[in-house]
Amino acid sequence: MAKLDRLLRLVNALNDTVEGLTLDEMAAAVDADRRTAERLRDVIRDHFDLDEVQGDDRRKKFRIRESLRRHYTRPNAGEIAALQAAAEAARRSGSAQAPMLENLLAKIKGSLDTVEKNRLAPDLEPLAALQRRYVPAGPLLDIDNDALAHVQGAIMAGQCLEFEYRRDGANATNWRRVIPVGLIHGPVTYVIGKLPGKDMEPVPYRLDRMSEIRASNEPGCVDADWDLDSWMAGSFGIWREDAQDIVLRVDASAAQRARQWRFHPEQVMEDGDDGQLIVRFRSGGLREIAEHLFTWGGEVRIGSPHELRETMRQRIEAAKGTLQ
């Protein structure tokens, strides 16, 4: 580890100096010869902003600009491009997170100095221009930019959340007070709320259907044993119903593709007869499961339960009706 120790000592010496170090001074700092100091300097230059300055005696001196912490925490071109793609996709899909992602992107870009921007520009420009996130078909939502902030504020303050809620198809709104126990982001953002003082399952509320959102004066903290991931695993999508044991039988022709597919976070796969693949998981949301199975074009058959087969028949009949 002697070489690594020597390199790290020189990095710190170049960062501590104000006037800079000559090659001879760098060699002395790590007890090495001048040639070794030159090699170490070249390695350090690849990873840090190494300034070259002219000393009073006209000899070249070197120093690492700014604190070492900044060198390890500043983003690279790939990371900025990934955030930019996520912010753009959120904006195009109408996600409630879009303003926050765009603000974060602006803050990160604004924190870069001119040297950093010039260094990143050749890589960032093509990555940003040729990188997008897929935005699937979905609802076009009109969400107040402050809505998500109000919900997050109630969560951080440990207060209940109050709002007016318009159910699907309803003309009027109803007042609600819930303990906010989760936020689920996707094509639609859902607030998971639990009625205070009642032993009932939490309920999802669409953020775009909430209005007059505010933190209540009534405390509303999440239970210590609450696990949002476990709650989400109880359904195939977002809608809640009693979980059932689901068994899907995948034809041999699609078995390899299905092995690389996530039907459910807690799925179990096993080999069946004649190259088939059997997928088991426990979940509610039978209608959402049935509608997803349409995408497999008959290569996935329902083993159980009977209720899922019946739901699938209903969805097929509804699909036939659209063709008439």
C-alpha positions as a Markdown table, in Angstrom:
| # | Residue | x | y | z |
|---|---|---|---|---|
| 1 | Met | 0.0 | 0.0 | 0.0 |
| 2 | Ala | 3.0 | 2.3 | 0.0 |
| 3 | Lys | 2.3 | 3.7 | -3.5 |
| 4 | Leu | -1.3 | 4.5 | -2.5 |
| 5 | Asp | -0.1 | 6.1 | 0.8 |
| 6 | Arg | 2.4 | 8.3 | -1.2 |
| 7 | Leu | -0.3 | 9.4 | -3.6 |
| 8 | Leu | -2.7 | 10.4 | -0.9 |
| 9 | Arg | -0.1 | 12.3 | 1.0 |
| 10 | Leu | 0.7 | 14.3 | -2.1 |
| 11 | Val | -2.9 | 15.0 | -2.8 |
| 12 | Asn | -3.3 | 16.4 | 0.7 |
| 13 | Ala | -0.1 | 18.4 | 0.3 |
| 14 | Leu | -1.3 | 20.0 | -3.0 |
| 15 | Asn | -4.6 | 20.8 | -1.4 |
| 16 | Asp | -3.1 | 22.4 | 1.7 |
| 17 | Thr | -0.7 | 24.7 | -0.1 |
| 18 | Val | -1.8 | 28.3 | -1.0 |
| 19 | Glu | 1.2 | 29.2 | -3.3 |
| 20 | Gly | 1.6 | 25.8 | -4.8 |
| 21 | Leu | 4.4 | 23.3 | -4.9 |
| 22 | Thr | 7.2 | 22.8 | -7.4 |
| 23 | Leu | 8.1 | 19.3 | -8.6 |
| 24 | Asp | 11.1 | 19.3 | -6.3 |
| 25 | Glu | 8.9 | 20.3 | -3.3 |
| 26 | Met | 6.4 | 17.6 | -4.3 |
| 27 | Ala | 9.1 | 15.0 | -4.4 |
| 28 | Ala | 10.4 | 16.1 | -1.0 |
| 29 | Ala | 6.8 | 16.0 | 0.5 |
| 30 | Val | 6.6 | 12.3 | -0.3 |
| 31 | Asp | 10.3 | 11.4 | 0.0 |
| 32 | Ala | 10.6 | 10.5 | -3.7 |
| 33 | Asp | 12.7 | 11.5 | -6.7 |
| 34 | Arg | 11.6 | 14.1 | -9.2 |
| 35 | Arg | 10.6 | 11.6 | -11.9 |
| 36 | Thr | 8.2 | 9.9 | -9.4 |
| 37 | Ala | 6.7 | 13.2 | -8.5 |
| 38 | Glu | 6.0 | 13.9 | -12.2 |
| 39 | Arg | 4.2 | 10.6 | -12.5 |
| 40 | Leu | 2.2 | 11.2 | -9.4 |
| 41 | Arg | 1.3 | 14.7 | -10.7 |
| 42 | Asp | 0.0 | 13.3 | -14.0 |
| 43 | Val | -2.2 | 10.8 | -12.1 |
| 44 | Ile | -3.6 | 13.5 | -9.8 |
| 45 | Arg | -4.3 | 15.8 | -12.8 |
| 46 | Asp | -6.6 | 13.1 | -14.2 |
| 47 | His | -8.8 | 13.2 | -11.1 |
| 48 | Phe | -8.5 | 16.7 | -9.6 |
| 49 | Asp | -8.5 | 20.3 | -10.8 |
| 50 | Leu | -4.8 | 20.8 | -10.7 |
| 51 | Asp | -3.8 | 24.4 | -11.2 |
| 52 | Glu | -0.4 | 25.4 | -12.6 |
| 53 | Val | 0.9 | 28.7 | -11.4 |
| 54 | Gln | 4.1 | 30.7 | -11.9 |
| 55 | Gly | 6.2 | 31.3 | -8.8 |
| 56 | Asp | 8.2 | 34.4 | -8.1 |
| 57 | Asp | 11.3 | 32.6 | -9.2 |
| 58 | Arg | 9.5 | 31.7 | -12.5 |
| 59 | Arg | 9.3 | 28.0 | -11.6 |
| 60 | Lys | 6.1 | 26.1 | -12.2 |
| 61 | Lys | 4.0 | 25.3 | -9.1 |
| 62 | Phe | 1.0 | 23.1 | -8.7 |
| 63 | Arg | -2.0 | 23.1 | -6.3 |
| 64 | Ile | -5.4 | 21.5 | -6.1 |
| 65 | Arg | -8.1 | 24.1 | -6.3 |
| 66 | Glu | -10.9 | 24.2 | -3.8 |
| 67 | Ser | -11.6 | 21.6 | -1.0 |
| 68 | Leu | -11.1 | 17.9 | -1.6 |
| 69 | Arg | -14.7 | 17.3 | -0.5 |
| 70 | Arg | -16.0 | 19.1 | -3.6 |
| 71 | His | -14.0 | 16.9 | -5.9 |
| 72 | Tyr | -15.7 | 13.8 | -4.5 |
| 73 | Thr | -19.2 | 15.2 | -4.4 |
| 74 | Arg | -19.6 | 17.1 | -7.6 |
| 75 | Pro | -21.6 | 15.3 | -10.3 |
| 76 | Asn | -20.3 | 14.0 | -13.6 |
| 77 | Ala | -21.8 | 14.4 | -17.1 |
| 78 | Gly | -23.7 | 11.1 | -17.0 |
| 79 | Glu | -25.3 | 11.9 | -13.6 |
| 80 | Ile | -26.5 | 15.3 | -14.7 |
| 81 | Ala | -27.8 | 13.9 | -18.0 |
| 82 | Ala | -29.7 | 11.2 | -16.1 |
| 83 | Leu | -31.3 | 13.8 | -13.8 |
| 84 | Gln | -32.2 | 16.0 | -16.8 |
| 85 | Ala | -33.9 | 13.1 | -18.6 |
| 86 | Ala | -35.9 | 12.2 | -15.5 |
| 87 | Ala | -37.0 | 15.9 | -15.0 |
| 88 | Glu | -38.0 | 16.1 | -18.7 |
| 89 | Ala | -40.0 | 12.9 | -18.5 |
| 90 | Ala | -41.7 | 14.1 | -15.3 |
| 91 | Arg | -42.7 | 17.3 | -17.0 |
| 92 | Arg | -44.0 | 15.6 | -20.1 |
| 93 | Ser | -46.1 | 13.1 | -18.1 |
| 94 | Gly | -47.4 | 15.8 | -15.8 |
| 95 | Ser | -45.8 | 14.3 | -12.7 |
| 96 | Ala | -46.2 | 16.2 | -9.4 |
| 97 | Gln | -42.4 | 15.7 | -8.9 |
| 98 | Ala | -41.5 | 17.7 | -12.1 |
| 99 | Pro | -41.0 | 21.1 | -10.5 |
| 100 | Met | -38.8 | 19.6 | -7.8 |
| 101 | Leu | -36.7 | 17.7 | -10.2 |
| 102 | Glu | -36.3 | 20.7 | -12.5 |
| 103 | Asn | -35.3 | 22.9 | -9.5 |
| 104 | Leu | -32.8 | 20.3 | -8.3 |
| 105 | Leu | -31.3 | 20.2 | -11.8 |
| 106 | Ala | -31.0 | 24.0 | -11.9 |
| 107 | Lys | -29.4 | 24.1 | -8.5 |
| 108 | Ile | -26.8 | 21.5 | -9.5 |
| 109 | Lys | -25.9 | 23.2 | -12.7 |
| 110 | Gly | -25.8 | 26.5 | -10.9 |
| 111 | Ser | -23.3 | 25.2 | -8.4 |
| 112 | Leu | -20.8 | 24.4 | -11.1 |
| 113 | Asp | -18.1 | 27.0 | -11.8 |
| 114 | Thr | -16.9 | 28.0 | -15.3 |
| 115 | Val | -14.0 | 25.5 | -15.3 |
| 116 | Glu | -16.4 | 22.6 | -14.4 |
| 117 | Lys | -19.0 | 23.6 | -16.9 |
| 118 | Asn | -16.4 | 23.8 | -19.7 |
| 119 | Arg | -15.0 | 20.4 | -18.7 |
| 120 | Leu | -18.5 | 18.8 | -18.7 |
| 121 | Ala | -19.9 | 20.5 | -21.8 |
| 122 | Pro | -18.4 | 18.1 | -24.5 |
| 123 | Asp | -19.9 | 15.1 | -22.8 |
| 124 | Leu | -23.1 | 16.5 | -21.3 |
| 125 | Glu | -24.4 | 18.0 | -24.6 |
| 126 | Pro | -24.7 | 14.7 | -26.6 |
| 127 | Leu | -25.8 | 12.7 | -23.5 |
| 128 | Ala | -28.6 | 15.2 | -22.9 |
| 129 | Ala | -29.6 | 15.5 | -26.5 |
| 130 | Leu | -29.7 | 11.8 | -27.2 |
| 131 | Gln | -31.2 | 10.5 | -23.9 |
| 132 | Arg | -34.9 | 10.3 | -23.0 |
| 133 | Arg | -37.1 | 8.4 | -20.6 |
| 134 | Tyr | -40.0 | 6.5 | -22.0 |
| 135 | Val | -43.4 | 8.1 | -21.1 |
| 136 | Pro | -46.2 | 5.6 | -21.4 |
| 137 | Ala | -49.8 | 6.4 | -22.3 |
| 138 | Gly | -51.7 | 7.7 | -19.3 |
| 139 | Pro | -53.8 | 10.5 | -18.0 |
| 140 | Leu | -53.1 | 14.2 | -18.6 |
| 141 | Leu | -53.2 | 15.7 | -15.1 |
| 142 | Asp | -53.5 | 19.3 | -13.9 |
| 143 | Ile | -51.8 | 19.5 | -10.5 |
| 144 | Asp | -51.2 | 22.6 | -8.4 |
| 145 | Asn | -47.4 | 23.0 | -8.1 |
| 146 | Asp | -47.8 | 23.6 | -4.3 |
| 147 | Ala | -49.9 | 20.4 | -3.8 |
| 148 | Leu | -47.0 | 18.0 | -3.3 |
| 149 | Ala | -45.2 | 20.5 | -1.0 |
| 150 | His | -48.3 | 20.7 | 1.3 |
| 151 | Val | -48.4 | 16.9 | 1.6 |
| 152 | Gln | -44.7 | 16.6 | 2.3 |
| 153 | Gly | -44.9 | 19.5 | 4.8 |
| 154 | Ala | -47.6 | 17.6 | 6.7 |
| 155 | Ile | -45.5 | 14.4 | 6.7 |
| 156 | Met | -42.4 | 16.2 | 8.0 |
| 157 | Ala | -44.4 | 18.1 | 10.7 |
| 158 | Gly | -46.2 | 14.9 | 11.9 |
| 159 | Gln | -49.6 | 16.4 | 11.3 |
| 160 | Cys | -52.8 | 15.2 | 9.7 |
| 161 | Leu | -53.6 | 16.3 | 6.2 |
| 162 | Glu | -56.9 | 18.0 | 5.4 |
| 163 | Phe | -58.3 | 18.5 | 1.9 |
| 164 | Glu | -61.3 | 18.5 | -0.4 |
| 165 | Tyr | -61.6 | 15.3 | -2.5 |
| 166 | Arg | -63.5 | 14.7 | -5.7 |
| 167 | Arg | -64.1 | 11.0 | -6.4 |
| 168 | Asp | -64.1 | 9.6 | -9.9 |
| 169 | Gly | -67.3 | 10.8 | -11.7 |
| 170 | Ala | -68.5 | 13.0 | -8.9 |
| 171 | Asn | -69.4 | 16.6 | -9.3 |
| 172 | Ala | -69.0 | 17.7 | -5.7 |
| 173 | Thr | -66.1 | 17.3 | -3.3 |
| 174 | Asn | -66.0 | 15.9 | 0.2 |
| 175 | Trp | -63.8 | 17.0 | 3.1 |
| 176 | Arg | -61.2 | 14.6 | 4.3 |
| 177 | Arg | -58.7 | 14.4 | 7.2 |
| 178 | Val | -56.1 | 11.6 | 7.1 |
| 179 | Ile | -52.8 | 10.7 | 8.4 |
| 180 | Pro | -50.4 | 10.8 | 5.4 |
| 181 | Val | -48.5 | 7.5 | 5.5 |
| 182 | Gly | -47.1 | 7.4 | 2.0 |
| 183 | Leu | -46.6 | 9.0 | -1.4 |
| 184 | Ile | -46.5 | 6.8 | -4.5 |
| 185 | His | -45.3 | 8.5 | -7.7 |
| 186 | Gly | -45.9 | 7.2 | -11.2 |
| 187 | Pro | -48.1 | 8.4 | -14.1 |
| 188 | Val | -50.4 | 9.4 | -11.3 |
| 189 | Thr | -49.3 | 10.5 | -7.8 |
| 190 | Tyr | -51.2 | 8.9 | -4.9 |
| 191 | Val | -51.3 | 10.1 | -1.3 |
| 192 | Ile | -51.8 | 7.1 | 1.0 |
| 193 | Gly | -53.9 | 8.2 | 3.9 |
| 194 | Lys | -55.2 | 6.5 | 7.1 |
| 195 | Leu | -58.2 | 7.7 | 9.0 |
| 196 | Pro | -57.1 | 8.9 | 12.4 |
| 197 | Gly | -58.4 | 7.0 | 15.4 |
| 198 | Lys | -59.9 | 4.2 | 13.2 |
| 199 | Asp | -58.5 | 0.7 | 12.8 |
| 200 | Met | -58.9 | 0.7 | 9.0 |
| 201 | Glu | -56.7 | 0.0 | 6.0 |
| 202 | Pro | -55.0 | 3.1 | 4.5 |
| 203 | Val | -56.6 | 4.4 | 1.3 |
| 204 | Pro | -55.0 | 5.9 | -1.8 |
| 205 | Tyr | -56.1 | 9.4 | -2.9 |
| 206 | Arg | -55.2 | 10.8 | -6.3 |
| 207 | Leu | -53.3 | 14.0 | -5.8 |
| 208 | Asp | -54.8 | 15.6 | -8.9 |
| 209 | Arg | -58.3 | 15.2 | -7.3 |
| 210 | Met | -57.3 | 16.9 | -4.1 |
| 211 | Ser | -57.9 | 20.6 | -3.5 |
| 212 | Glu | -57.5 | 23.1 | -0.6 |
| 213 | Ile | -54.8 | 21.0 | 0.8 |
| 214 | Arg | -53.4 | 22.0 | 4.2 |
| 215 | Ala | -51.7 | 20.6 | 7.3 |
| 216 | Ser | -54.2 | 20.0 | 10.1 |
| 217 | Asn | -53.7 | 21.2 | 13.7 |
| 218 | Glu | -54.3 | 17.6 | 14.7 |
| 219 | Pro | -51.1 | 15.4 | 15.1 |
| 220 | Gly | -50.9 | 12.6 | 12.7 |
| 221 | Cys | -47.7 | 10.5 | 12.9 |
| 222 | Val | -47.0 | 7.3 | 11.0 |
| 223 | Asp | -46.9 | 4.1 | 13.2 |
| 224 | Ala | -43.4 | 2.9 | 14.0 |
| 225 | Asp | -44.1 | -0.5 | 12.4 |
| 226 | Trp | -45.6 | 0.9 | 9.2 |
| 227 | Asp | -43.9 | -0.4 | 6.1 |
| 228 | Leu | -45.0 | 1.3 | 2.8 |
| 229 | Asp | -43.2 | -1.4 | 0.7 |
| 230 | Ser | -45.1 | -4.2 | 2.4 |
| 231 | Trp | -48.4 | -2.4 | 1.9 |
| 232 | Met | -47.7 | -1.9 | -1.8 |
| 233 | Ala | -46.8 | -5.6 | -2.2 |
| 234 | Gly | -50.4 | -6.4 | -1.2 |
| 235 | Ser | -51.7 | -5.2 | -4.6 |
| 236 | Phe | -50.7 | -5.7 | -8.2 |
| 237 | Gly | -51.1 | -2.0 | -9.0 |
| 238 | Ile | -52.5 | 0.7 | -6.7 |
| 239 | Trp | -56.1 | -0.5 | -5.9 |
| 240 | Arg | -56.6 | -2.5 | -2.7 |
| 241 | Glu | -58.6 | -5.6 | -2.2 |
| 242 | Asp | -58.2 | -8.9 | -0.3 |
| 243 | Ala | -55.0 | -10.6 | -1.4 |
| 244 | Gln | -55.3 | -14.0 | -3.1 |
| 245 | Asp | -52.8 | -16.6 | -4.1 |
| 246 | Ile | -52.1 | -16.1 | -7.8 |
| 247 | Val | -50.7 | -18.8 | -10.0 |
| 248 | Leu | -49.7 | -18.0 | -13.6 |
| 249 | Arg | -48.6 | -20.6 | -16.1 |
| 250 | Val | -46.3 | -19.3 | -18.8 |
| 251 | Asp | -46.0 | -21.2 | -22.1 |
| 252 | Ala | -42.5 | -22.6 | -23.0 |
| 253 | Ser | -42.3 | -20.1 | -25.9 |
| 254 | Ala | -42.4 | -17.2 | -23.5 |
| 255 | Ala | -40.7 | -18.8 | -20.5 |
| 256 | Gln | -37.3 | -17.2 | -21.0 |
| 257 | Arg | -38.8 | -13.7 | -21.4 |
| 258 | Ala | -41.0 | -14.2 | -18.3 |
| 259 | Arg | -37.9 | -15.1 | -16.3 |
| 260 | Gln | -36.7 | -11.6 | -16.9 |
| 261 | Trp | -40.0 | -10.0 | -16.0 |
| 262 | Arg | -41.3 | -8.8 | -12.7 |
| 263 | Phe | -44.9 | -9.6 | -12.3 |
| 264 | His | -44.8 | -8.8 | -8.5 |
| 265 | Pro | -42.1 | -7.8 | -6.0 |
| 266 | Glu | -42.6 | -11.1 | -4.0 |
| 267 | Gln | -43.0 | -13.5 | -6.9 |
| 268 | Val | -41.7 | -17.0 | -6.9 |
| 269 | Met | -40.8 | -18.9 | -10.1 |
| 270 | Glu | -40.5 | -22.6 | -10.7 |
| 271 | Asp | -40.1 | -24.9 | -13.6 |
| 272 | Gly | -43.3 | -26.6 | -14.9 |
| 273 | Asp | -43.9 | -29.4 | -17.3 |
| 274 | Asp | -42.8 | -29.2 | -21.0 |
| 275 | Gly | -40.7 | -26.1 | -20.5 |
| 276 | Gln | -43.4 | -24.1 | -18.9 |
| 277 | Leu | -42.7 | -21.6 | -16.1 |
| 278 | Ile | -45.0 | -21.2 | -13.1 |
| 279 | Val | -45.2 | -17.8 | -11.4 |
| 280 | Arg | -46.7 | -17.6 | -7.9 |
| 281 | Phe | -47.4 | -14.5 | -5.8 |
| 282 | Arg | -50.0 | -13.2 | -3.4 |
| 283 | Ser | -51.8 | -10.0 | -4.4 |
| 284 | Gly | -55.0 | -8.2 | -4.8 |
| 285 | Gly | -55.9 | -6.0 | -7.8 |
| 286 | Leu | -57.4 | -8.8 | -9.9 |
| 287 | Arg | -58.6 | -6.4 | -12.6 |
| 288 | Glu | -55.2 | -4.8 | -13.0 |
| 289 | Ile | -53.6 | -8.3 | -13.2 |
| 290 | Ala | -56.1 | -9.3 | -15.9 |
| 291 | Glu | -55.5 | -6.2 | -17.9 |
| 292 | His | -51.7 | -6.8 | -17.7 |
| 293 | Leu | -52.1 | -10.3 | -19.0 |
| 294 | Phe | -53.6 | -9.0 | -22.2 |
| 295 | Thr | -50.0 | -7.8 | -23.1 |
| 296 | Trp | -48.8 | -11.4 | -23.1 |
| 297 | Gly | -51.0 | -12.4 | -26.1 |
| 298 | Gly | -52.3 | -15.7 | -24.7 |
| 299 | Glu | -48.8 | -17.0 | -23.7 |
| 300 | Val | -49.7 | -16.8 | -20.0 |
| 301 | Arg | -52.6 | -18.8 | -18.6 |
| 302 | Ile | -54.3 | -18.3 | -15.2 |
| 303 | Gly | -53.8 | -21.3 | -12.9 |
| 304 | Ser | -55.7 | -19.8 | -10.0 |
| 305 | Pro | -57.7 | -18.3 | -8.4 |
| 306 | His | -61.1 | -18.8 | -10.1 |
| 307 | Glu | -61.9 | -15.1 | -9.4 |
| 308 | Leu | -59.0 | -14.0 | -11.6 |
| 309 | Arg | -60.2 | -16.3 | -14.4 |
| 310 | Glu | -63.7 | -14.8 | -14.1 |
| 311 | Thr | -62.3 | -11.2 | -14.1 |
| 312 | Met | -60.3 | -12.1 | -17.2 |
| 313 | Arg | -63.4 | -13.3 | -19.0 |
| 314 | Gln | -65.2 | -10.1 | -18.1 |
| 315 | Arg | -62.4 | -8.0 | -19.5 |
| 316 | Ile | -62.3 | -10.1 | -22.7 |
| 317 | Glu | -66.1 | -9.6 | -23.1 |
| 318 | Ala | -65.6 | -5.8 | -22.6 |
| 319 | Ala | -62.9 | -5.8 | -25.2 |
| 320 | Lys | -65.1 | -7.5 | -27.7 |
| 321 | Gly | -67.7 | -4.9 | -27.1 |
| 322 | Thr | -65.3 | -2.2 | -28.3 |
| 323 | Leu | -64.9 | -3.9 | -31.6 |
| 324 | Gln | -68.6 | -4.1 | -32.4 |
